[in-house]
Amino acid sequence: MNAVTLPPDLERFADEVIAKGRFRDVDEVVRAGVSLLQRAEAERAAFEASLDNAIAEGERDGFLTLDEVMRDADALLEEMANSRK
C-alpha cells in the first residue's frame, strides 16, 4: 500500500476514531474511507447509467410536456383518493 499523508484535521479525526477503538490503525481508517468512496462512485455510475437509459427511452418513445405529466399525476392522485372511499 502507498504511504498516505493526511492533513492535520483528518489526522486528528483518524487518531480519535482509533483511540475510541473503532479502527486498529490509520491504514484501516484509510481503507474504510476508500471503500466508502468506491461505493459512492458505483452509485454515481449507476445513477448516470439510469439517466442515460431514461434519455434513450425518451428519445425512442417521446417526451412528455410538463402539462402532460401534471395531468397524469392529477389523474393518479384522484384515482388513489377514490379508491380510499
C-alpha positions in Angstrom: 0.0 0.0 0.0 1.2 3.5 -0.7 2.0 5.8 2.1 -0.7 8.4 2.8 -0.2 11.8 4.3 -3.3 13.2 5.9 -3.9 16.9 6.5 -3.9 17.8 10.2 -7.7 17.8 10.7 -8.1 14.3 9.1 -5.1 13.0 11.1 -6.8 14.2 14.3 -10.0 12.6 13.3 -8.2 9.3 12.4 -6.5 9.4 15.8 -9.8 10.0 17.6 -11.6 7.0 16.0 -8.5 4.8 16.6 -8.5 5.9 20.3 -12.2 5.0 20.5 -11.4 1.5 19.3 -13.3 1.8 16.1 -10.2 1.1 14.0 -6.8 -0.5 14.7 -4.7 2.0 12.8 -4.6 4.7 10.2 -4.3 2.1 7.4 -7.7 0.7 8.4 -9.2 4.2 8.6 -8.0 5.0 5.1 -9.2 1.6 3.8 -12.7 2.3 5.2 -12.7 5.8 3.6 -11.6 4.5 0.2 -14.3 1.7 0.5 -16.9 4.4 1.0 -15.6 6.4 -1.9 -15.7 3.2 -4.1 -19.4 2.6 -3.2 -20.3 6.3 -3.8 -18.6 6.1 -7.2 -20.5 2.9 -8.1 -23.8 4.6 -7.1 -22.9 7.6 -9.2 -22.1 5.5 -12.2 -25.4 3.6 -11.7 -27.3 6.9 -11.5 -25.6 8.2 -14.6 -26.5 5.0 -16.4 -30.1 5.3 -15.4 -30.2 8.9 -16.7 -28.7 7.7 -20.0 -31.4 5.0 -20.2 -34.1 7.5 -19.4 -32.9 9.8 -22.1 -32.7 7.0 -24.6 -36.2 5.9 -23.7 -37.5 9.4 -24.1 -35.8 9.7 -27.5 -37.2 6.4 -28.5 -40.7 6.8 -27.1 -41.1 10.5 -27.0 -41.0 13.0 -24.2 -44.0 14.3 -22.2 -44.7 18.0 -21.6 -45.0 19.4 -18.1 -48.7 19.7 -18.7 -49.0 16.1 -19.6 -47.0 15.0 -16.5 -49.2 17.2 -14.3 -52.4 15.8 -15.9 -51.2 12.2 -15.4 -50.2 13.0 -11.8 -53.6 14.6 -11.0 -55.4 11.6 -12.5 -53.4 9.2 -10.5 -53.9 11.2 -7.3 -57.7 11.3 -8.0 -57.7 7.6 -8.6 -55.9 6.9 -5.3 -58.3 9.2 -3.4 -61.4 7.5 -5.0 -60.0 4.0 -4.1 -59.9 5.0 -0.4 -63.6 5.9 -0.3 
